[in-house]
Structures are given as structure tokens and as C-alpha cells.
């Protein structure tokens, strides 16, 4: 086994439909990285049929292609075909001359055949649908003599050069003339007809009333809308609910594609909606308008309320005269039209499983200023999903400031999809990047390591590495906000000194310019990484002062019972309290049982005077600075594992 060679560190491929047949017939030409080349798809505007395929792509008929064979088949039933040709060009040369498609790929086994460069290509069913939607929405001509439009679609435009293309994915979508979002609605003609009628009626309403968009910000505006919609209000409500529940909103990359786009259009079946047309109803359906919104609060922001809680919550915020009408007897005649009261109530009866993401999209688009700090981006990436978990980091890093104060930080986050760059390694890379950047980012990353849940990656990473794909632990957050306050008072605060080493080699890497990716590349097991930091020992948790209350407990740390520590219930007797250089909070550390020693981070903690303290109140911190300082034993180097 020891003599076997390790597999080559080839790049990870997209999770796409199997396409060995097409690749055997066609070879991609290599992109010119220096020229920032991209591949565009030349797509006919007119409907392509078997009978007119040769008119659009006569060059395919000159050789023995699948297209030629298909046209020459005697028994071929005339049908529409999605067909396109790949062209390569520098992105700077085609700005505002092409269209980018944003879609949720879905199951790689649900596919459709299309013709690409004359041969059958196995593409995602959702992408094939997007091509048809774009073509169907186009007028007979595109304003000039060119019978083609030029489209960028990742499955075909990328030849798996993921690390290269991801580096300027933001530019691809930002420089597109339009970004078309294709939502995966089922092809049910009856529902399509009623929803199309309802939405066209709504569009007619807002286009013919200049102030209507702003009138929708209050219940009176919805009363007018309900009267206008009549019986079609049911279909409109159902349509917006289905839009919000689409899986497209959950994918990591679409957030960047949507945010950087200059002009965004959504396709629902063959209805094309601009963001300006769609956003008012999304905001209303998500409770983002005054008098219709869900009251803010950490408990409601983190967890969906029960149906019972949701009902009482909205009764409180809906005016009495617009409250939910009483249920009609079963034998009473039905009324298909929506009364204003019934229509307004229907907007409040929303599903909380999806609205938080859609609200994030809407709010981010409204406040988009071409860049977001890396810290803000990392705080939200856990709410999105991706086939490759590394996309949950790289997709958001592309939105960060490239010429601001974090420019130096971003050079360590260059996309790397090689097999050796595993998700645990990427998280280690991100943690170390924050640690070495400056004191503010050090605090941010160390806080995240404590507050975020330990997911699957936590089994392979040290305790000082945050898993950004996991949500914040609500108990840890409440412990901080309720008892620990913002910044611990009276403590010493020095700039952090971070040294990286591995337990097997015992060799450390020092200095501000050490290459994080290069150091991690040579390490097979990131769980063995040790972080050397300067810290001051304060005290040992000697004895429990009381039983766990909810999720926290207190410990005595001095023999005279004059000082105590409050921390998370995971803390134990004989754990130790430390002040880590660079941090603004105390930490409970636990001595590692394995050979080599070191400490694991357990939780944050507060040092307090217990005399006047009440069980459910924030503990009073030491008022005598000498009483506090005497506990500091001077700084020493310790290893966090």
C-alpha cells in the first residue's frame, strides 16, 4: 500500500450530465487567459426546426455531423431544436453584446439533447428550458441584420476550467447586456394560463398608475390592488408563492450572478418579468412592507415560527378593520373573488422556510454598491447550497472589495478547485488569512470559531477554525449577547502574534508574508495544524457555583469565592480561563488529552463578582482594576489545536 502512487491532483469537474460522446466528437480550444477570453454561444433568434437547420448552420452540413444526419433522416418528425455554435472572444471586446443565463442546474440525470457545434450535447433540462425561454421572448429581429444572439451558459461555456473562470465570473455577469434568470416551473398549461392572465393584469395595473409601486407599501395600496385583481388575486398570490419557493434562490453562485447584473429578467414559463416588475410583490409576500412585516427579533430571524405563532404574530400587525374574515359555513355560496380583507390576509400567511433568502436577495440588490466586505459575505454563505461545498466560499469571495482595505486579504483567496484543496483545508486557509491580516479580522475569525456550529468539516479541523457553511449556535450567541456584553472591560489587549505549525513536523512558519496556500498544500491532515498564540493565563475553573441554568453555568476561580466565571454548559471543572492576545473576550480552554499537549477552544466566558449577582441577570464585572490585573500572569506562547 505504501508503494502505491497518489492520484494526480487533477481539477474537480462540475457535477454535470455525462457528455463523453460529445467530447469524443469535439475538442474545446484552450482559452487565452491573458486576453481574458470567454466562450459565447451563437444562438438563432428564429425557431430552429429540422427543416431549416441547414439555413442557420450550413457549415455543419459540409461534414458528417449529427446535425447533417438528423436533417437527412427520412422519418424525422419535424420538431424544434435548440442549436448553437461556440465562439471565443475576449470579454472586453463583447461588453453589453451578450446575454448570460442564470439557472438552477438540478439533477444531472434530468437532461435534454441539444446540438452544439453540430453534435448532440447532453445538457441540463433546466438549461434547455432556459434557451427556449430566451428565444421565445425575443422579437422577430434583434434590431439589426444579425439573426443570432450571443449567450453565456456555464455548462457549455466552461470546459471545466473552474479555477480560471471563477476568478472573473463576476465580470462575466456584470458585463452582460441582460442576465436572464430561468425558474424551474412545471409545464402545466392550465396553471400557466391563469397565472399569466393574473400577472399581465397586475403589470397593466402598475404600468398605468405611476404611483402604484409606492402605494403598495401600505395596506390601503393593497386594498386598491385587490379590487383591481378580483378573482385573479388567487392566481397572482399562488404565482408569487411558487416563485419564492424555487430552488434557484438557494444556490451559492446565483447570488453573485443576480447581484452584479446591470439588468435582470426572470422567466416564469414564457412570461418575462423585469426585476422592477417582480420586486414589489416579492417584498410584500416576504413581509418587508410596513404594517405587513414580521416583527424583527433574533428568535424569529433564526427559526421559522410555528403556524400558531405565525398567525398570532400577523394578527397583531394587521389593522383591525382588515383582520381575517370569519370562516363561511360549508353550505354558503362560494365567492371566487378576493375581498380586500381576504386578499390582504393572504399576503401575511407566508411560508418562513424560503422568505429569509428572498429577503436577503431583495435587500442586497437595493443596497448593492459594487462591493461587500469579506466578513459580511462569510456571515451569510451558510444559508446557500452548492454541489461543490467550496463554491459556498469562492462564490461570495468574488463579491468582495477588490481595491479597498481588504485587497491584501483577497490575494490569499484565489479559487483553487484541485483535489488536494479539500473543504477542511479551504476553511483553514480562510481562518489563517483572517488571523494574519489585522487585529480586527483576527477577532472576527476567532469569534466565528466559537459561535458557529461544528459541522462535518469540524471533525477534520482544529477548534480555532470556523466552519462558515454552518449556522451560528443560538445558545452561544445568547450567552454572549445576554451575559458577556460587547467587549470585556478592564482586560489587557495586545496585537495578536500568530504562528502556524504542524504537530508532526513541529516546524513553525513566521512572518507576515508567509504563503498560506503553499503551507497548507503540503499538509495531508489539517486537523494536525496548531496555532501558536500569545495568551495570559487567568485562572482554573475550580468548582461549579451552581447547576447549569438553561445552557450556561458558573464556576468559582478563587479560594475566597470573590470571583467567578460564567460560560457555556460545555465548560468543565479543571478547564482554564485565558486572555488571548488580539481577542476582546475571555476564553475557556481545555488541555488536549493526546500526545503533544495544546489547548482546544471550548467557549467564551465572563469573569465577574458574584456578591450582588442575580441568576438571570448580566453578571457584574470587577470594579477594582487591581483586583482584576492581579490575576494576569504575564503573556506566554500556547498552542491552539
Long-range contacts (C-beta under 8 A, 24 or more apart in sequence): 7-419, 9-418, 9-419, 9-420, 10-418, 10-419, 11-160, 11-161, 11-162, 11-163, 11-417, 11-418, 11-419, 12-162, 12-388, 12-417, 12-418, 12-419, 13-160, 14-154, 14-155, 14-158, 14-160, 14-162, 14-387, 14-388, 15-105, 15-108, 15-387, 15-388, 16-105, 16-108, 16-124, 16-155, 17-108, 17-109, 17-111, 17-122, 17-123, 17-124, 18-108, 18-122, 19-121, 19-122, 21-119, 21-120, 21-122, 22-116, 22-119, 22-120, 22-121, 22-122, 25-66, 25-119, 26-116, 26-117, 26-119, 28-86, 28-159, 29-88, 31-88, 31-159, 31-161, 31-164, 32-88, 32-90, 33-164, 35-90, 36-90, 36-91, 36-92, 36-168, 36-171, 37-88, 37-89, 37-90, 37-91, 38-88, 38-89, 38-90, 38-91, 38-94, 38-152, 38-157, 38-165, 38-172, 39-86, 39-87, 39-88, 39-152, 39-156, 39-157, 39-158, 39-159, 40-86, 40-87, 40-88, 40-89, 40-94, 40-98, 40-150, 40-151, 40-152, 40-157, 41-84, 41-85, 41-86, 41-87, 41-116, 41-150, 41-151, 41-152, 41-153, 41-156, 41-157, 42-84, 42-85, 42-86, 42-87, 42-148, 42-150, 43-82, 43-83, 43-84, 43-131, 43-134, 43-135, 43-148, 43-149, 43-150, 43-151, 44-83, 44-135, 44-147, 44-148, 45-135, 45-138, 45-140, 45-141, 45-142, 45-147, 45-148, 45-149, 46-140, 46-147, 47-80, 47-135, 48-80, 48-81, 48-82, 48-83, 49-78, 49-79, 49-80, 49-81, 50-76, 50-77, 50-78, 50-79, 50-81, 51-78, 53-81, 53-83, 53-115, 56-83, 56-147, 56-148, 57-83, 57-85, 57-118, 59-118, 60-115, 60-117, 60-118, 63-118, 65-118, 65-119, 66-115, 66-118, 66-119, 66-120, 67-115, 67-118, 67-119, 68-118, 70-115, 80-132, 81-114, 81-115, 82-112, 82-114, 82-115, 82-128, 82-131, 82-132, 83-114, 83-115, 83-116, 84-114, 84-115, 84-116, 84-131, 84-151, 84-156, 85-116, 85-117, 86-116, 86-117, 86-156, 86-157, 87-150, 91-168, 91-171, 91-172, 91-175, 94-150, 94-175, 95-175, 96-175, 96-176, 96-177, 97-150, 97-177, 98-149, 98-150, 98-151, 98-152, 98-176, 98-177, 99-134, 99-149, 99-150, 99-151, 99-152, 99-176, 99-177, 99-178, 99-179, 99-180, 100-151, 100-152, 100-153, 100-172, 100-173, 100-176, 100-178, 100-179, 100-180, 100-257, 100-261, 101-127, 101-130, 101-131, 101-134, 101-151, 101-152, 101-153, 101-179, 101-180, 101-182, 102-173, 102-179, 102-180, 102-181, 102-182, 102-248, 102-254, 102-257, 102-258, 102-261, 103-127, 103-130, 103-181, 103-182, 103-184, 103-248, 104-183, 104-184, 104-246, 104-247, 104-248, 104-250, 104-251, 104-254, 105-155, 105-387, 106-184, 106-247, 116-156, 121-156, 123-155, 123-156, 124-155, 126-182, 126-184, 127-153, 127-155, 127-156, 127-182, 129-182, 129-184, 130-180, 130-182, 130-267, 133-180, 133-182, 133-267, 133-269, 133-270, 133-272, 134-180, 134-267, 136-270, 137-267, 137-270, 137-272, 152-176, 162-415, 162-417, 163-414, 163-415, 163-416, 163-417, 163-418, 166-394, 166-398, 166-415, 166-417, 167-414, 167-415, 169-253, 169-256, 169-257, 169-398, 170-256, 170-260, 170-398, 170-399, 173-256, 173-257, 173-260, 173-261, 174-260, 174-261, 174-262, 176-261, 176-262, 177-262, 177-263, 178-261, 178-263, 178-264, 178-265, 179-257, 179-258, 179-261, 179-262, 179-263, 179-264, 179-265, 180-265, 180-267, 181-248, 181-254, 181-258, 181-264, 181-265, 181-266, 181-267, 182-248, 182-267, 183-243, 183-246, 183-248, 183-266, 183-267, 183-268, 184-246, 184-247, 184-248, 185-242, 185-246, 185-268, 185-269, 187-269, 192-269, 192-270, 194-232, 194-235, 195-235, 195-236, 195-238, 195-239, 195-268, 195-269, 195-271, 196-269, 196-271, 197-232, 197-235, 198-229, 198-232, 198-233, 198-234, 198-235, 198-236, 198-239, 199-236, 199-239, 199-268, 199-271, 199-273, 200-271, 201-228, 201-229, 201-232, 201-236, 202-229, 202-236, 202-281, 203-273, 203-277, 205-229, 206-277, 206-280, 213-280, 216-280, 216-284, 216-289, 217-289, 217-290, 218-289, 218-290, 218-291, 219-291, 219-292, 219-318, 219-319, 219-322, 219-344, 222-284, 222-292, 222-340, 222-343, 222-344, 222-347, 223-322, 223-340, 223-343, 223-344, 225-343, 226-338, 226-339, 226-340, 226-342, 226-343, 226-344, 227-340, 229-338, 229-343, 230-337, 230-338, 231-336, 231-337, 231-338, 233-337, 233-338, 233-343, 233-346, 234-336, 234-338, 236-281, 237-285, 237-343, 237-346, 237-347, 239-268, 240-281, 240-282, 240-285, 241-285, 241-350, 241-351, 243-268, 243-278, 243-282, 244-282, 244-285, 244-286, 244-351, 244-354, 244-355, 244-358, 245-351, 245-353, 245-354, 249-354, 249-357, 249-358, 249-361, 250-357, 250-384, 250-385, 251-384, 251-385, 251-386, 252-381, 252-384, 252-385, 252-386, 252-391, 252-392, 252-395, 252-396, 253-386, 253-391, 253-395, 255-361, 255-364, 255-384, 255-395, 255-396, 255-399, 256-395, 256-396, 256-398, 256-399, 258-361, 258-365, 259-364, 259-365, 259-368, 259-399, 260-370, 260-399, 275-365, 279-362, 279-365, 282-358, 282-362, 283-362, 284-347, 285-347, 285-350, 285-355, 286-350, 286-355, 286-358, 286-359, 286-362, 287-347, 287-348, 287-350, 287-355, 288-359, 288-362, 288-363, 291-317, 291-318, 291-319, 292-317, 292-318, 292-344, 292-347, 292-348, 293-317, 294-352, 298-477, 298-478, 298-481, 301-356, 302-471, 302-472, 302-474, 303-474, 304-352, 304-353, 305-352, 310-349, 310-352, 311-349, 314-345, 314-348, 314-349, 317-348, 318-344, 318-345, 318-348, 356-383, 357-383, 357-384, 371-399, 371-400, 371-401, 371-402, 371-404, 372-399, 372-400, 372-401, 373-400, 373-401, 373-406, 374-400, 374-401, 374-406, 374-409, 374-410, 374-413, 375-441, 375-444, 378-430, 378-448, 378-468, 381-468, 381-469, 382-452, 382-468, 382-469, 382-470, 382-471, 383-471, 388-417, 389-423, 389-469, 390-417, 390-421, 390-423, 390-426, 392-468, 392-469, 393-426, 393-427, 393-430, 393-468, 406-437, 408-437, 409-433, 409-434, 409-437, 409-441, 412-516, 412-517, 414-517, 416-517, 420-521, 421-517, 421-520, 421-521, 422-460, 422-526, 423-457, 423-469, 424-457, 424-460, 424-461, 424-465, 424-526, 424-527, 425-520, 425-523, 425-526, 427-457, 427-461, 427-465, 427-466, 427-467, 427-468, 428-461, 428-462, 428-465, 428-520, 428-526, 428-529, 429-516, 429-517, 429-520, 430-466, 430-468, 431-464, 431-465, 431-466, 432-498, 432-500, 432-516, 432-520, 433-516, 435-496, 435-498, 435-531, 436-498, 436-512, 436-514, 436-516, 439-495, 439-496, 439-582, 442-496, 442-498, 442-582, 442-583, 443-582, 443-583, 443-584, 446-580, 446-582, 446-583, 447-583, 447-585, 449-601, 450-476, 450-587, 450-601, 450-603, 450-604, 451-476, 451-477, 451-480, 459-527, 460-525, 460-526, 460-527, 461-526, 461-527, 462-526, 462-527, 462-529, 462-530, 462-531, 462-600, 462-640, 462-641, 463-600, 463-601, 463-640, 463-641, 464-531, 464-601, 464-640, 464-641, 465-526, 465-529, 475-550, 475-551, 475-568, 476-568, 476-603, 476-604, 478-551, 479-551, 479-552, 479-567, 479-568, 479-603, 479-604, 480-585, 480-604, 482-618, 483-552, 483-566, 483-606, 483-618, 483-619, 484-566, 484-585, 484-604, 484-605, 484-606, 485-606, 485-618, 487-584, 487-585, 488-584, 488-585, 488-586, 488-606, 488-607, 488-621, 489-621, 490-621, 490-622, 490-625, 490-628, 490-629, 491-579, 491-584, 491-586, 491-628, 492-536, 492-579, 492-632, 493-581, 493-582, 493-584, 494-534, 494-581, 494-582, 494-635, 495-581, 495-582, 496-533, 496-534, 496-580, 496-581, 496-582, 496-583, 497-532, 497-533, 497-534, 497-581, 498-531, 498-532, 498-533, 499-531, 499-532, 499-533, 499-637, 500-529, 500-530, 500-531, 500-532, 501-529, 501-530, 501-532, 501-639, 502-528, 502-529, 502-530, 503-528, 503-529, 503-530, 503-596, 503-598, 503-641, 504-528, 508-532, 529-641, 530-598, 530-639, 530-640, 530-641, 531-639, 531-640, 531-641, 532-637, 532-638, 532-639, 532-640, 533-580, 533-581, 533-582, 533-637, 533-638, 533-640, 534-580, 534-581, 534-635, 534-636, 534-637, 535-578, 535-579, 535-580, 535-581, 535-635, 535-636, 535-637, 535-638, 536-578, 536-579, 536-581, 536-632, 536-633, 536-634, 536-635, 536-636, 537-576, 537-577, 537-578, 537-633, 537-636, 538-576, 538-577, 538-578, 538-579, 538-586, 538-607, 538-631, 538-632, 538-633, 539-563, 539-565, 539-576, 539-577, 539-607, 539-631, 540-574, 540-575, 540-576, 540-577, 541-565, 541-567, 541-571, 541-572, 541-573, 541-574, 541-575, 541-576, 541-577, 541-588, 542-573, 543-573, 544-573, 545-610, 546-615, 549-615, 549-616, 554-610, 557-607, 561-610, 562-609, 562-627, 563-607, 563-608, 563-609, 563-610, 563-622, 563-627, 563-631, 564-607, 564-608, 564-609, 564-610, 564-613, 564-619, 565-605, 565-606, 565-607, 565-608, 566-605, 566-606, 566-608, 566-619, 567-602, 567-603, 567-604, 567-605, 567-606, 568-602, 568-603, 568-604, 570-602, 570-603, 571-602, 571-603, 571-605, 575-602, 577-605, 577-607, 578-638, 579-632, 581-635, 589-638, 589-640, 592-641, 597-639, 598-638, 598-639, 598-640, 598-641, 599-638, 599-639, 599-640, 599-641, 600-640, 600-641, 601-640, 607-631
